[in-house]
Amino acid sequence: MTRDEYVKQQLSKHYPTQTAAAKDLGVEENTVRRYFNNLRKPGDAVCRAVQLLDFVRSLGLEPPEPIAFD
């Protein structure tokens, strides 16, 4: 499985919309849309964040809300 396939699979599995995925990852919706449209490849940090979010959920927990910086 490639990095692209992994990220798309996990985001599709856990989020009903790309907007929800973007919110949890703390990125803009356009960024997630570009992953799904093959216009941008997710980096290592995104893959790790997706993996950690999946792990948190596997423990029956929900991740905290993203920090809203000024």
CHARMM-style PDB file with segment names, atoms N, HN, CA, C and O in Angstrom:
ATOM      1  N   MET     1       0.848  -1.171   0.000  1.00  0.00      PROA
ATOM      2  CA  MET     1       0.000   0.000   0.000  1.00  0.00      PROA
ATOM      3  C   MET     1       0.897   1.239   0.000  1.00  0.00      PROA
ATOM      4  O   MET     1       1.889   1.304   0.725  1.00  0.00      PROA
ATOM      5  N   THR     2       0.536   2.195  -0.809  1.00  0.00      PROA
ATOM      6  HN  THR     2      -0.270   2.142  -1.398  1.00  0.00      PROA
ATOM      7  CA  THR     2       1.317   3.429  -0.863  1.00  0.00      PROA
ATOM      8  C   THR     2       0.842   4.407   0.215  1.00  0.00      PROA
ATOM      9  O   THR     2      -0.215   4.225   0.819  1.00  0.00      PROA
ATOM     10  N   ARG     3       1.632   5.427   0.434  1.00  0.00      PROA
ATOM     11  HN  ARG     3       2.490   5.575  -0.057  1.00  0.00      PROA
ATOM     12  CA  ARG     3       1.277   6.475   1.398  1.00  0.00      PROA
ATOM     13  C   ARG     3      -0.048   7.127   1.001  1.00  0.00      PROA
ATOM     14  O   ARG     3      -0.907   7.369   1.850  1.00  0.00      PROA
ATOM     15  N   ASP     4      -0.209   7.410  -0.295  1.00  0.00      PROA
ATOM     16  HN  ASP     4       0.488   7.213  -0.984  1.00  0.00      PROA
ATOM     17  CA  ASP     4      -1.448   8.024  -0.790  1.00  0.00      PROA
ATOM     18  C   ASP     4      -2.659   7.139  -0.494  1.00  0.00      PROA
ATOM     19  O   ASP     4      -3.680   7.606   0.012  1.00  0.00      PROA
ATOM     20  N   GLU     5      -2.525   5.863  -0.817  1.00  0.00      PROA
ATOM     21  HN  GLU     5      -1.696   5.484  -1.228  1.00  0.00      PROA
ATOM     22  CA  GLU     5      -3.626   4.924  -0.598  1.00  0.00      PROA
ATOM     23  C   GLU     5      -3.972   4.825   0.889  1.00  0.00      PROA
ATOM     24  O   GLU     5      -5.145   4.797   1.260  1.00  0.00      PROA
ATOM     25  N   TYR     6      -2.948   4.771   1.732  1.00  0.00      PROA
ATOM     26  HN  TYR     6      -1.995   4.793   1.431  1.00  0.00      PROA
ATOM     27  CA  TYR     6      -3.180   4.670   3.177  1.00  0.00      PROA
ATOM     28  C   TYR     6      -3.962   5.875   3.698  1.00  0.00      PROA
ATOM     29  O   TYR     6      -4.947   5.716   4.418  1.00  0.00      PROA
ATOM     30  N   VAL     7      -3.522   7.075   3.333  1.00  0.00      PROA
ATOM     31  HN  VAL     7      -2.722   7.204   2.748  1.00  0.00      PROA
ATOM     32  CA  VAL     7      -4.182   8.285   3.823  1.00  0.00      PROA
ATOM     33  C   VAL     7      -5.619   8.345   3.323  1.00  0.00      PROA
ATOM     34  O   VAL     7      -6.529   8.629   4.102  1.00  0.00      PROA
ATOM     35  N   LYS     8      -5.838   8.085   2.049  1.00  0.00      PROA
ATOM     36  HN  LYS     8      -5.099   7.854   1.416  1.00  0.00      PROA
ATOM     37  CA  LYS     8      -7.194   8.116   1.503  1.00  0.00      PROA
ATOM     38  C   LYS     8      -8.094   7.087   2.184  1.00  0.00      PROA
ATOM     39  O   LYS     8      -9.243   7.377   2.514  1.00  0.00      PROA
ATOM     40  N   GLN     9      -7.562   5.890   2.388  1.00  0.00      PROA
ATOM     41  HN  GLN     9      -6.628   5.654   2.119  1.00  0.00      PROA
ATOM     42  CA  GLN     9      -8.337   4.819   3.018  1.00  0.00      PROA
ATOM     43  C   GLN     9      -8.733   5.203   4.441  1.00  0.00      PROA
ATOM     44  O   GLN     9      -9.891   5.050   4.830  1.00  0.00      PROA
ATOM     45  N   GLN    10      -7.784   5.696   5.207  1.00  0.00      PROA
ATOM     46  HN  GLN    10      -6.843   5.821   4.892  1.00  0.00      PROA
ATOM     47  CA  GLN    10      -8.065   6.040   6.598  1.00  0.00      PROA
ATOM     48  C   GLN    10      -9.016   7.230   6.709  1.00  0.00      PROA
ATOM     49  O   GLN    10      -9.920   7.224   7.544  1.00  0.00      PROA
ATOM     50  N   LEU    11      -8.820   8.237   5.882  1.00  0.00      PROA
ATOM     51  HN  LEU    11      -8.085   8.242   5.204  1.00  0.00      PROA
ATOM     52  CA  LEU    11      -9.702   9.399   5.940  1.00  0.00      PROA
ATOM     53  C   LEU    11     -11.124   9.014   5.534  1.00  0.00      PROA
ATOM     54  O   LEU    11     -12.089   9.477   6.143  1.00  0.00      PROA
ATOM     55  N   SER    12     -11.258   8.183   4.523  1.00  0.00      PROA
ATOM     56  HN  SER    12     -10.475   7.807   4.028  1.00  0.00      PROA
ATOM     57  CA  SER    12     -12.585   7.734   4.094  1.00  0.00      PROA
ATOM     58  C   SER    12     -13.261   6.883   5.160  1.00  0.00      PROA
ATOM     59  O   SER    12     -14.479   6.930   5.332  1.00  0.00      PROA
ATOM     60  N   LYS    13     -12.465   6.117   5.861  1.00  0.00      PROA
ATOM     61  HN  LYS    13     -11.475   6.078   5.721  1.00  0.00      PROA
ATOM     62  CA  LYS    13     -12.985   5.221   6.900  1.00  0.00      PROA
ATOM     63  C   LYS    13     -13.524   6.002   8.105  1.00  0.00      PROA
ATOM     64  O   LYS    13     -14.540   5.618   8.685  1.00  0.00      PROA
ATOM     65  N   HSD    14     -12.863   7.073   8.478  1.00  0.00      PROA
ATOM     66  HN  HSD    14     -12.037   7.384   8.008  1.00  0.00      PROA
ATOM     67  CA  HSD    14     -13.189   7.772   9.721  1.00  0.00      PROA
ATOM     68  C   HSD    14     -14.002   9.049   9.570  1.00  0.00      PROA
ATOM     69  O   HSD    14     -14.573   9.532  10.548  1.00  0.00      PROA
ATOM     70  N   TYR    15     -14.065   9.600   8.377  1.00  0.00      PROA
ATOM     71  HN  TYR    15     -13.601   9.208   7.582  1.00  0.00      PROA
ATOM     72  CA  TYR    15     -14.712  10.907   8.219  1.00  0.00      PROA
ATOM     73  C   TYR    15     -15.781  10.862   7.141  1.00  0.00      PROA
ATOM     74  O   TYR    15     -15.553  10.340   6.050  1.00  0.00      PROA
ATOM     75  N   PRO    16     -16.969  11.420   7.457  1.00  0.00      PROA
ATOM     76  CA  PRO    16     -18.038  11.433   6.463  1.00  0.00      PROA
ATOM     77  C   PRO    16     -17.778  12.428   5.324  1.00  0.00      PROA
ATOM     78  O   PRO    16     -18.295  12.268   4.219  1.00  0.00      PROA
ATOM     79  N   THR    17     -16.972  13.453   5.608  1.00  0.00      PROA
ATOM     80  HN  THR    17     -16.552  13.584   6.506  1.00  0.00      PROA
ATOM     81  CA  THR    17     -16.685  14.465   4.591  1.00  0.00      PROA
ATOM     82  C   THR    17     -15.211  14.849   4.635  1.00  0.00      PROA
ATOM     83  O   THR    17     -14.519  14.616   5.627  1.00  0.00      PROA
ATOM     84  N   GLN    18     -14.753  15.437   3.551  1.00  0.00      PROA
ATOM     85  HN  GLN    18     -15.315  15.626   2.745  1.00  0.00      PROA
ATOM     86  CA  GLN    18     -13.376  15.935   3.511  1.00  0.00      PROA
ATOM     87  C   GLN    18     -13.220  17.122   4.451  1.00  0.00      PROA
ATOM     88  O   GLN    18     -12.130  17.358   4.971  1.00  0.00      PROA
ATOM     89  N   THR    19     -14.291  17.866   4.676  1.00  0.00      PROA
ATOM     90  HN  THR    19     -15.177  17.674   4.254  1.00  0.00      PROA
ATOM     91  CA  THR    19     -14.252  18.998   5.610  1.00  0.00      PROA
ATOM     92  C   THR    19     -13.962  18.510   7.024  1.00  0.00      PROA
ATOM     93  O   THR    19     -13.157  19.110   7.737  1.00  0.00      PROA
ATOM     94  N   ALA    20     -14.609  17.434   7.429  1.00  0.00      PROA
ATOM     95  HN  ALA    20     -15.262  16.947   6.850  1.00  0.00      PROA
ATOM     96  CA  ALA    20     -14.385  16.875   8.765  1.00  0.00      PROA
ATOM     97  C   ALA    20     -12.955  16.365   8.908  1.00  0.00      PROA
ATOM     98  O   ALA    20     -12.328  16.542   9.952  1.00  0.00      PROA
ATOM     99  N   ALA    21     -12.449  15.740   7.866  1.00  0.00      PROA
ATOM    100  HN  ALA    21     -12.958  15.597   7.017  1.00  0.00      PROA
ATOM    101  CA  ALA    21     -11.066  15.245   7.901  1.00  0.00      PROA
ATOM    102  C   ALA    21     -10.090  16.408   8.025  1.00  0.00      PROA
ATOM    103  O   ALA    21      -9.140  16.351   8.807  1.00  0.00      PROA
ATOM    104  N   ALA    22     -10.325  17.447   7.261  1.00  0.00      PROA
ATOM    105  HN  ALA    22     -11.096  17.494   6.626  1.00  0.00      PROA
ATOM    106  CA  ALA    22      -9.439  18.618   7.300  1.00  0.00      PROA
ATOM    107  C   ALA    22      -9.445  19.252   8.680  1.00  0.00      PROA
ATOM    108  O   ALA    22      -8.398  19.661   9.181  1.00  0.00      PROA
ATOM    109  N   LYS    23     -10.613  19.337   9.295  1.00  0.00      PROA
ATOM    110  HN  LYS    23     -11.463  19.005   8.887  1.00  0.00      PROA
ATOM    111  CA  LYS    23     -10.713  19.941  10.626  1.00  0.00      PROA
ATOM    112  C   LYS    23      -9.875  19.163  11.641  1.00  0.00      PROA
ATOM    113  O   LYS    23      -9.116  19.758  12.405  1.00  0.00      PROA
ATOM    114  N   ASP    24     -10.010  17.840  11.651  1.00  0.00      PROA
ATOM    115  HN  ASP    24     -10.627  17.356  11.030  1.00  0.00      PROA
ATOM    116  CA  ASP    24      -9.248  17.033  12.606  1.00  0.00      PROA
ATOM    117  C   ASP    24      -7.750  17.081  12.343  1.00  0.00      PROA
ATOM    118  O   ASP    24      -6.956  17.038  13.283  1.00  0.00      PROA
ATOM    119  N   LEU    25      -7.355  17.170  11.082  1.00  0.00      PROA
ATOM    120  HN  LEU    25      -8.000  17.205  10.318  1.00  0.00      PROA
ATOM    121  CA  LEU    25      -5.930  17.226  10.756  1.00  0.00      PROA
ATOM    122  C   LEU    25      -5.353  18.625  10.944  1.00  0.00      PROA
ATOM    123  O   LEU    25      -4.137  18.809  10.976  1.00  0.00      PROA
ATOM    124  N   GLY    26      -6.244  19.607  11.069  1.00  0.00      PROA
ATOM    125  HN  GLY    26      -7.232  19.457  11.043  1.00  0.00      PROA
ATOM    126  CA  GLY    26      -5.783  20.980  11.239  1.00  0.00      PROA
ATOM    127  C   GLY    26      -5.236  21.584   9.959  1.00  0.00      PROA
ATOM    128  O   GLY    26      -4.329  22.416   9.986  1.00  0.00      PROA
ATOM    129  N   VAL    27      -5.802  21.154   8.833  1.00  0.00      PROA
ATOM    130  HN  VAL    27      -6.538  20.478   8.811  1.00  0.00      PROA
ATOM    131  CA  VAL    27      -5.387  21.696   7.533  1.00  0.00      PROA
ATOM    132  C   VAL    27      -6.619  22.246   6.820  1.00  0.00      PROA
ATOM    133  O   VAL    27      -7.748  22.012   7.252  1.00  0.00      PROA
ATOM    134  N   GLU    28      -6.401  22.971   5.737  1.00  0.00      PROA
ATOM    135  HN  GLU    28      -5.484  23.161   5.387  1.00  0.00      PROA
ATOM    136  CA  GLU    28      -7.509  23.500   4.966  1.00  0.00      PROA
ATOM    137  C   GLU    28      -8.174  22.380   4.168  1.00  0.00      PROA
ATOM    138  O   GLU    28      -7.537  21.391   3.805  1.00  0.00      PROA
ATOM    139  N   GLU    29      -9.459  22.556   3.907  1.00  0.00      PROA
ATOM    140  HN  GLU    29      -9.976  23.359   4.202  1.00  0.00      PROA
ATOM    141  CA  GLU    29     -10.209  21.552   3.156  1.00  0.00      PROA
ATOM    142  C   GLU    29      -9.603  21.328   1.771  1.00  0.00      PROA
ATOM    143  O   GLU    29      -9.615  20.206   1.263  1.00  0.00      PROA
ATOM    144  N   ASN    30      -9.074  22.386   1.160  1.00  0.00      PROA
ATOM    145  HN  ASN    30      -9.064  23.297   1.572  1.00  0.00      PROA
ATOM    146  CA  ASN    30      -8.452  22.246  -0.163  1.00  0.00      PROA
ATOM    147  C   ASN    30      -7.283  21.273  -0.132  1.00  0.00      PROA
ATOM    148  O   ASN    30      -7.038  20.565  -1.109  1.00  0.00      PROA
ATOM    149  N   THR    31      -6.567  21.233   0.971  1.00  0.00      PROA
ATOM    150  HN  THR    31      -6.765  21.808   1.765  1.00  0.00      PROA
ATOM    151  CA  THR    31      -5.438  20.306   1.098  1.00  0.00      PROA
ATOM    152  C   THR    31      -5.923  18.870   1.018  1.00  0.00      PROA
ATOM    153  O   THR    31      -5.359  18.061   0.282  1.00  0.00      PROA
ATOM    154  N   VAL    32      -6.963  18.552   1.771  1.00  0.00      PROA
ATOM    155  HN  VAL    32      -7.422  19.210   2.369  1.00  0.00      PROA
ATOM    156  CA  VAL    32      -7.507  17.189   1.756  1.00  0.00      PROA
ATOM    157  C   VAL    32      -8.098  16.877   0.381  1.00  0.00      PROA
ATOM    158  O   VAL    32      -7.930  15.771  -0.132  1.00  0.00      PROA
ATOM    159  N   ARG    33      -8.780  17.836  -0.205  1.00  0.00      PROA
ATOM    160  HN  ARG    33      -8.917  18.735   0.212  1.00  0.00      PROA
ATOM    161  CA  ARG    33      -9.360  17.632  -1.538  1.00  0.00      PROA
ATOM    162  C   ARG    33      -8.261  17.298  -2.548  1.00  0.00      PROA
ATOM    163  O   ARG    33      -8.446  16.447  -3.419  1.00  0.00      PROA
ATOM    164  N   ARG    34      -7.126  17.969  -2.426  1.00  0.00      PROA
ATOM    165  HN  ARG    34      -6.976  18.660  -1.719  1.00  0.00      PROA
ATOM    166  CA  ARG    34      -6.011  17.699  -3.352  1.00  0.00      PROA
ATOM    167  C   ARG    34      -5.467  16.289  -3.185  1.00  0.00      PROA
ATOM    168  O   ARG    34      -5.032  15.679  -4.162  1.00  0.00      PROA
ATOM    169  N   TYR    35      -5.484  15.752  -1.948  1.00  0.00      PROA
ATOM    170  HN  TYR    35      -5.837  16.247  -1.154  1.00  0.00      PROA
ATOM    171  CA  TYR    35      -5.063  14.354  -1.750  1.00  0.00      PROA
ATOM    172  C   TYR    35      -5.976  13.422  -2.537  1.00  0.00      PROA
ATOM    173  O   TYR    35      -5.505  12.517  -3.225  1.00  0.00      PROA
ATOM    174  N   PHE    36      -7.285  13.648  -2.431  1.00  0.00      PROA
ATOM    175  HN  PHE    36      -7.667  14.384  -1.871  1.00  0.00      PROA
ATOM    176  CA  PHE    36      -8.243  12.761  -3.075  1.00  0.00      PROA
ATOM    177  C   PHE    36      -8.279  12.927  -4.588  1.00  0.00      PROA
ATOM    178  O   PHE    36      -8.641  11.991  -5.302  1.00  0.00      PROA
ATOM    179  N   ASN    37      -7.914  14.092  -5.082  1.00  0.00      PROA
ATOM    180  HN  ASN    37      -7.621  14.852  -4.503  1.00  0.00      PROA
ATOM    181  CA  ASN    37      -7.886  14.327  -6.525  1.00  0.00      PROA
ATOM    182  C   ASN    37      -6.500  14.085  -7.124  1.00  0.00      PROA
ATOM    183  O   ASN    37      -6.258  14.400  -8.289  1.00  0.00      PROA
ATOM    184  N   ASN    38      -5.603  13.531  -6.329  1.00  0.00      PROA
ATOM    185  HN  ASN    38      -5.800  13.275  -5.382  1.00  0.00      PROA
ATOM    186  CA  ASN    38      -4.243  13.209  -6.766  1.00  0.00      PROA
ATOM    187  C   ASN    38      -3.475  14.427  -7.268  1.00  0.00      PROA
ATOM    188  O   ASN    38      -2.618  14.307  -8.143  1.00  0.00      PROA
ATOM    189  N   LEU    39      -3.778  15.589  -6.719  1.00  0.00      PROA
ATOM    190  HN  LEU    39      -4.474  15.686  -6.008  1.00  0.00      PROA
ATOM    191  CA  LEU    39      -3.052  16.803  -7.083  1.00  0.00      PROA
ATOM    192  C   LEU    39      -1.919  17.082  -6.098  1.00  0.00      PROA
ATOM    193  O   LEU    39      -1.030  17.889  -6.369  1.00  0.00      PROA
ATOM    194  N   ARG    40      -1.966  16.411  -4.965  1.00  0.00      PROA
ATOM    195  HN  ARG    40      -2.688  15.755  -4.745  1.00  0.00      PROA
ATOM    196  CA  ARG    40      -0.939  16.597  -3.937  1.00  0.00      PROA
ATOM    197  C   ARG    40      -0.771  15.289  -3.184  1.00  0.00      PROA
ATOM    198  O   ARG    40      -1.742  14.579  -2.923  1.00  0.00      PROA
ATOM    199  N   LYS    41       0.468  14.981  -2.839  1.00  0.00      PROA
ATOM    200  HN  LYS    41       1.257  15.558  -3.051  1.00  0.00      PROA
ATOM    201  CA  LYS    41       0.741  13.766  -2.074  1.00  0.00      PROA
ATOM    202  C   LYS    41       0.903  14.128  -0.601  1.00  0.00      PROA
ATOM    203  O   LYS    41       1.571  15.107  -0.269  1.00  0.00      PROA
ATOM    204  N   PRO    42       0.290  13.338   0.285  1.00  0.00      PROA
ATOM    205  CA  PRO    42       0.451  13.603   1.709  1.00  0.00      PROA
ATOM    206  C   PRO    42       1.890  13.328   2.151  1.00  0.00      PROA
ATOM    207  O   PRO    42       2.508  12.357   1.713  1.00  0.00      PROA
ATOM    208  N   GLY    43       2.408  14.182   3.012  1.00  0.00      PROA
ATOM    209  HN  GLY    43       1.906  14.970   3.368  1.00  0.00      PROA
ATOM    210  CA  GLY    43       3.762  14.009   3.523  1.00  0.00      PROA
ATOM    211  C   GLY    43       3.819  13.015   4.665  1.00  0.00      PROA
ATOM    212  O   GLY    43       2.792  12.497   5.105  1.00  0.00      PROA
ATOM    213  N   ASP    44       5.018  12.756   5.138  1.00  0.00      PROA
ATOM    214  HN  ASP    44       5.852  13.176   4.780  1.00  0.00      PROA
ATOM    215  CA  ASP    44       5.215  11.815   6.236  1.00  0.00      PROA
ATOM    216  C   ASP    44       4.482  12.250   7.499  1.00  0.00      PROA
ATOM    217  O   ASP    44       3.930  11.414   8.215  1.00  0.00      PROA
ATOM    218  N   ALA    45       4.473  13.553   7.779  1.00  0.00      PROA
ATOM    219  HN  ALA    45       4.921  14.232   7.198  1.00  0.00      PROA
ATOM    220  CA  ALA    45       3.812  14.047   8.991  1.00  0.00      PROA
ATOM    221  C   ALA    45       2.302  13.811   8.927  1.00  0.00      PROA
ATOM    222  O   ALA    45       1.683  13.479   9.938  1.00  0.00      PROA
ATOM    223  N   VAL    46       1.716  13.979   7.759  1.00  0.00      PROA
ATOM    224  HN  VAL    46       2.219  14.249   6.938  1.00  0.00      PROA
ATOM    225  CA  VAL    46       0.285  13.733   7.598  1.00  0.00      PROA
ATOM    226  C   VAL    46      -0.013  12.251   7.802  1.00  0.00      PROA
ATOM    227  O   VAL    46      -0.985  11.900   8.471  1.00  0.00      PROA
ATOM    228  N   CYS    47       0.809  11.389   7.236  1.00  0.00      PROA
ATOM    229  HN  CYS    47       1.598  11.674   6.692  1.00  0.00      PROA
ATOM    230  CA  CYS    47       0.617   9.944   7.412  1.00  0.00      PROA
ATOM    231  C   CYS    47       0.702   9.560   8.881  1.00  0.00      PROA
ATOM    232  O   CYS    47      -0.093   8.754   9.367  1.00  0.00      PROA
ATOM    233  N   ARG    48       1.652  10.129   9.576  1.00  0.00      PROA
ATOM    234  HN  ARG    48       2.297  10.784   9.182  1.00  0.00      PROA
ATOM    235  CA  ARG    48       1.810   9.831  11.000  1.00  0.00      PROA
ATOM    236  C   ARG    48       0.624  10.356  11.797  1.00  0.00      PROA
ATOM    237  O   ARG    48       0.138   9.676  12.701  1.00  0.00      PROA
ATOM    238  N   ALA    49       0.154  11.552  11.474  1.00  0.00      PROA
ATOM    239  HN  ALA    49       0.548  12.104  10.740  1.00  0.00      PROA
ATOM    240  CA  ALA    49      -1.012  12.110  12.168  1.00  0.00      PROA
ATOM    241  C   ALA    49      -2.238  11.231  11.937  1.00  0.00      PROA
ATOM    242  O   ALA    49      -2.998  10.977  12.872  1.00  0.00      PROA
ATOM    243  N   VAL    50      -2.441  10.769  10.716  1.00  0.00      PROA
ATOM    244  HN  VAL    50      -1.824  10.975   9.956  1.00  0.00      PROA
ATOM    245  CA  VAL    50      -3.569   9.895  10.403  1.00  0.00      PROA
ATOM    246  C   VAL    50      -3.446   8.586  11.171  1.00  0.00      PROA
ATOM    247  O   VAL    50      -4.434   8.073  11.695  1.00  0.00      PROA
ATOM    248  N   GLN    51      -2.227   8.047  11.237  1.00  0.00      PROA
ATOM    249  HN  GLN    51      -1.424   8.465  10.811  1.00  0.00      PROA
ATOM    250  CA  GLN    51      -2.004   6.806  11.978  1.00  0.00      PROA
ATOM    251  C   GLN    51      -2.311   7.000  13.460  1.00  0.00      PROA
ATOM    252  O   GLN    51      -2.951   6.147  14.074  1.00  0.00      PROA
ATOM    253  N   LEU    52      -1.865   8.104  14.036  1.00  0.00      PROA
ATOM    254  HN  LEU    52      -1.345   8.797  13.538  1.00  0.00      PROA
ATOM    255  CA  LEU    52      -2.117   8.359  15.453  1.00  0.00      PROA
ATOM    256  C   LEU    52      -3.600   8.597  15.736  1.00  0.00      PROA
ATOM    257  O   LEU    52      -4.112   8.152  16.763  1.00  0.00      PROA
ATOM    258  N   LEU    53      -4.293   9.293  14.834  1.00  0.00      PROA
ATOM    259  HN  LEU    53      -3.877   9.654  13.999  1.00  0.00      PROA
ATOM    260  CA  LEU    53      -5.736   9.475  15.007  1.00  0.00      PROA
ATOM    261  C   LEU    53      -6.458   8.135  14.962  1.00  0.00      PROA
ATOM    262  O   LEU    53      -7.387   7.909  15.738  1.00  0.00      PROA
ATOM    263  N   ASP    54      -6.044   7.241  14.064  1.00  0.00      PROA
ATOM    264  HN  ASP    54      -5.290   7.424  13.434  1.00  0.00      PROA
ATOM    265  CA  ASP    54      -6.638   5.908  13.987  1.00  0.00      PROA
ATOM    266  C   ASP    54      -6.383   5.127  15.278  1.00  0.00      PROA
ATOM    267  O   ASP    54      -7.269   4.431  15.774  1.00  0.00      PROA
ATOM    268  N   PHE    55      -5.182   5.246  15.812  1.00  0.00      PROA
ATOM    269  HN  PHE    55      -4.463   5.812  15.410  1.00  0.00      PROA
ATOM    270  CA  PHE    55      -4.840   4.555  17.061  1.00  0.00      PROA
ATOM    271  C   PHE    55      -5.690   5.067  18.221  1.00  0.00      PROA
ATOM    272  O   PHE    55      -6.201   4.282  19.020  1.00  0.00      PROA
ATOM    273  N   VAL    56      -5.837   6.379  18.305  1.00  0.00      PROA
ATOM    274  HN  VAL    56      -5.422   7.016  17.656  1.00  0.00      PROA
ATOM    275  CA  VAL    56      -6.648   6.971  19.375  1.00  0.00      PROA
ATOM    276  C   VAL    56      -8.081   6.438  19.294  1.00  0.00      PROA
ATOM    277  O   VAL    56      -8.674   6.075  20.309  1.00  0.00      PROA
ATOM    278  N   ARG    57      -8.621   6.396  18.093  1.00  0.00      PROA
ATOM    279  HN  ARG    57      -8.139   6.691  17.268  1.00  0.00      PROA
ATOM    280  CA  ARG    57      -9.990   5.893  17.922  1.00  0.00      PROA
ATOM    281  C   ARG    57     -10.097   4.405  18.228  1.00  0.00      PROA
ATOM    282  O   ARG    57     -11.129   3.949  18.720  1.00  0.00      PROA
ATOM    283  N   SER    58      -9.039   3.641  17.944  1.00  0.00      PROA
ATOM    284  HN  SER    58      -8.200   4.012  17.545  1.00  0.00      PROA
ATOM    285  CA  SER    58      -9.074   2.203  18.234  1.00  0.00      PROA
ATOM    286  C   SER    58      -9.143   1.936  19.732  1.00  0.00      PROA
ATOM    287  O   SER    58      -9.544   0.853  20.160  1.00  0.00      PROA
ATOM    288  N   LEU    59      -8.752   2.925  20.521  1.00  0.00      PROA
ATOM    289  HN  LEU    59      -8.427   3.804  20.173  1.00  0.00      PROA
ATOM    290  CA  LEU    59      -8.846   2.815  21.981  1.00  0.00      PROA
ATOM    291  C   LEU    59     -10.211   3.272  22.500  1.00  0.00      PROA
ATOM    292  O   LEU    59     -10.454   3.283  23.707  1.00  0.00      PROA
ATOM    293  N   GLY    60     -11.088   3.645  21.586  1.00  0.00      PROA
ATOM    294  HN  GLY    60     -10.891   3.636  20.606  1.00  0.00      PROA
ATOM    295  CA  GLY    60     -12.416   4.101  21.977  1.00  0.00      PROA
ATOM    296  C   GLY    60     -12.457   5.561  22.381  1.00  0.00      PROA
ATOM    297  O   GLY    60     -13.413   6.010  23.014  1.00  0.00      PROA
ATOM    298  N   LEU    61     -11.432   6.296  22.020  1.00  0.00      PROA
ATOM    299  HN  LEU    61     -10.655   5.932  21.506  1.00  0.00      PROA
ATOM    300  CA  LEU    61     -11.355   7.717  22.363  1.00  0.00      PROA
ATOM    301  C   LEU    61     -11.547   8.568  21.114  1.00  0.00      PROA
ATOM    302  O   LEU    61     -11.411   8.088  19.989  1.00  0.00      PROA
ATOM    303  N   GLU    62     -11.860   9.818  21.332  1.00  0.00      PROA
ATOM    304  HN  GLU    62     -11.971  10.208  22.246  1.00  0.00      PROA
ATOM    305  CA  GLU    62     -11.926  10.782  20.240  1.00  0.00      PROA
ATOM    306  C   GLU    62     -10.810  11.797  20.446  1.00  0.00      PROA
ATOM    307  O   GLU    62     -10.525  12.178  21.582  1.00  0.00      PROA
ATOM    308  N   PRO    63     -10.178  12.237  19.372  1.00  0.00      PROA
ATOM    309  CA  PRO    63      -9.099  13.218  19.518  1.00  0.00      PROA
ATOM    310  C   PRO    63      -9.655  14.554  19.999  1.00  0.00      PROA
ATOM    311  O   PRO    63     -10.823  14.865  19.770  1.00  0.00      PROA
ATOM    312  N   PRO    64      -8.824  15.333  20.660  1.00  0.00      PROA
ATOM    313  CA  PRO    64      -9.277  16.655  21.101  1.00  0.00      PROA
ATOM    314  C   PRO    64      -9.490  17.575  19.906  1.00  0.00      PROA
ATOM    315  O   PRO    64      -8.993  17.319  18.809  1.00  0.00      PROA
ATOM    316  N   GLU    65     -10.227  18.634  20.135  1.00  0.00      PROA
ATOM    317  HN  GLU    65     -10.630  18.842  21.026  1.00  0.00      PROA
ATOM    318  CA  GLU    65     -10.428  19.644  19.100  1.00  0.00      PROA
ATOM    319  C   GLU    65      -9.071  20.271  18.756  1.00  0.00      PROA
ATOM    320  O   GLU    65      -8.228  20.439  19.637  1.00  0.00      PROA
ATOM    321  N   PRO    66      -8.859  20.612  17.496  1.00  0.00      PROA
ATOM    322  CA  PRO    66      -7.618  21.286  17.130  1.00  0.00      PROA
ATOM    323  C   PRO    66      -7.495  22.632  17.861  1.00  0.00      PROA
ATOM    324  O   PRO    66      -8.498  23.272  18.177  1.00  0.00      PROA
ATOM    325  N   ILE    67      -6.288  23.034  18.115  1.00  0.00      PROA
ATOM    326  HN  ILE    67      -5.473  22.514  17.859  1.00  0.00      PROA
ATOM    327  CA  ILE    67      -6.025  24.321  18.750  1.00  0.00      PROA
ATOM    328  C   ILE    67      -6.275  25.417  17.713  1.00  0.00      PROA
ATOM    329  O   ILE    67      -5.785  25.347  16.585  1.00  0.00      PROA
ATOM    330  N   ALA    68      -7.032  26.412  18.109  1.00  0.00      PROA
ATOM    331  HN  ALA    68      -7.430  26.469  19.024  1.00  0.00      PROA
ATOM    332  CA  ALA    68      -7.309  27.537  17.211  1.00  0.00      PROA
ATOM    333  C   ALA    68      -6.328  28.654  17.541  1.00  0.00      PROA
ATOM    334  O   ALA    68      -6.533  29.413  18.488  1.00  0.00      PROA
ATOM    335  N   PHE    69      -5.270  28.747  16.759  1.00  0.00      PROA
ATOM    336  HN  PHE    69      -5.104  28.130  15.990  1.00  0.00      PROA
ATOM    337  CA  PHE    69      -4.267  29.782  16.977  1.00  0.00      PROA
ATOM    338  C   PHE    69      -4.733  31.104  16.391  1.00  0.00      PROA
ATOM    339  O   PHE    69      -5.517  31.124  15.443  1.00  0.00      PROA
ATOM    340  N   ASP    70      -4.262  32.187  16.942  1.00  0.00      PROA
ATOM    341  HN  ASP    70      -3.625  32.171  17.712  1.00  0.00      PROA
ATOM    342  CA  ASP    70      -4.613  33.518  16.430  1.00  0.00      PROA
ATOM    343  C   ASP    70      -3.838  33.837  15.186  1.00  0.00      PROA
ATOM    344  OT1 ASP    70      -4.004  34.916  14.616  1.00  0.00      PROA
TER     345      ASP     70
END
